[in-house]
Amino acid sequence: MTNTLARVLTWVISLLIGAVYGTAGTIAQAYTLGVVPVGLILALIGIAAMFIAMRGMTADRWTALAGGLGALAATVLFSGTGPGGSVVVPATPAGEINLGLVWGIGLILIATVIVAWPDLARTRGRTDN
């Protein structure tokens, strides 16, 4: 298998894994225990761990980006109204924090930070003299 084919397959698999995590996070983010948004906290921790694992295992920021695109696509897909009128991410009453919005923005911010994080392994090899 060529290097290019292996990278493209890695990106496709990352896109699919991101879609699975995005779906799970979109569904779980609404769970609260009293006033604590347990589902949102666990969803953000899980998606951050996924991005860090993708970036760390492949040493490729494009893999993490593909995972982020998959998670974002799943979030957008499941945040709308379904064909039967069902809603996975319901609207919140006025005056309350919209956890679905926090999930969507948090997902984008975490993906952006992890994809844009510099490759520190390359900078360690250089010495300034």
N, C-alpha and C positions, 0 to 999 in steps of 0.2 A: 504494500500500500504506500502510495506516495505521501510525502509530508503535507502537501496541499489538501489532498483528500482526507487525511486524518484530521487536519485542523477544521475543515468544513464539517465533518461528521461530529467533531467535538462541539462545534457551535450549535449544530442542530439538536444534539442531545441536551446541551445546556439550555437551549430555548424551551425544550419540552419539560425539563426539570423545573425551570423557572415558572412555567405555566402551572405545574402541579403545586409548587409552593405558593404562587400567587392566588390560586383557587382556594387553597387551604387557609391562607391568611385572610382573604376576603370574607370567607365564611366565619372564621374564628374571631375576627376583630370585634364583633358585636357583643361577645360574651363579657359580662361584668359580674363581679362578686361584690355586691353592695355598691359602693361608688368607685371601686378600683377596676379599671379596664384591663382585666387579666388577659383577655383574648388579644387585645391590641398589643400589649407588652410582649406576650409570647410570640405573636406573629412578627413583630419587628425584630425581636431577637433571632427568631428562626430564619428570617429572610437575610439578615445580616450575616449569620453563620453560613448560610448557603453561598452568598457572594464571596465571603472570605475564603471558603473552601474551594470554590471554583477558581478564584484568582491564585490561591496558594498552590493548588495541585497542578495547575497547567502553566503557571507563570505567564499567563496571557490575559491582558485586560479585555480583549475581544470576547473571550469566553464568558467573563462576568457580565459584559454588556449584553450578550445574547441571553443570558439568564434573566437579566433585568428587563429586557424587552418582552420575554415570555411572561414574566410575572406581571408586568404592566398590562400586557394584552389581556391576560386572564382577569385582572382586576377591573379593567374597563368593560370587558364582556359581561361579567357577573354583577356589575354595579348597576346595570340598567334594568328596565322592566322586561320580564320574560314574555314569551309568546302567549302564555295563559294569564298574564297580568300579575304574576308573582314577582316579588322583589326580594333579593338577597340582602341588600344593604338598604334598610329603610331610612326614610328621612327622619331627622330628629325634631322634637318639639322646639319651638322658639325659645332661645335663651340657653339651650344645652349645647355642649360641645359635640360636633358631628364626628364620631369616631371613624366613620368611613372616609371622611375627608382627611383626617389625621393619618389614617392608614395609607391612602394614596400619596399624600405629600411625603410621608416618612419613607415609603418605598422608593420614591424617586430620589430623595436626598441621600439615603443609604447607598443606593446603586451608584449615584454620581460620585460620592466620596470614595467608594471602594474602586471604581473603575479609574478615577483620576489620581488615585494615590500613587506617588512615584515608586518606581522599582528600586528599593533600597539595596538589593543584592548587587546591582550594577554600580552603585555609588560607593560601596565599601571597597571595591577593588582598586579605586583610584587613590592616589596619595597626592597631596599638595606639597610641593617642594619649591 
